[in-house]
Amino acid sequence: MNDPVGACWRKSTHSAEGACVEVADGLSAVVQVRDSKDVAGPVLVFSAQSWRNFLREFKEKDHG
């Protein structure tokens, strides 16, 4: 599941040089997250709703 069909990996806009997180777009029910320095390594899988909740909390704490 490290490279799901239809996934398009993109780097987080909050990633610093050399410490990048990639998120797989293009999957309707889940969001996958991996370390860009280890693309063959483990992938974290979240439900789409859990990911939206995480981003909302992150934005509130980061900019609130």
Residue pairs with C-beta under 8 A, 6 or more apart in sequence:
1 32
1 43
1 45
2 34
2 39
2 40
2 41
2 43
4 24
4 27
4 32
6 26
6 27
7 24
7 25
7 26
7 27
7 32
8 24
8 25
8 26
9 22
9 23
9 24
9 25
9 34
9 39
10 22
10 23
10 25
11 20
11 21
11 22
11 36
12 20
12 21
12 22
12 23
14 21
15 21
15 36
18 37
20 35
20 36
20 37
21 33
21 34
21 35
21 36
22 33
22 34
22 35
22 36
22 39
23 31
23 32
23 33
24 31
24 32
24 33
24 34
24 43
28 48
29 47
29 48
30 45
30 46
30 47
30 48
31 45
31 46
31 47
31 48
31 50
31 51
32 43
32 44
32 45
32 46
33 43
33 44
33 45
33 46
34 41
34 42
34 43
34 44
35 41
46 54
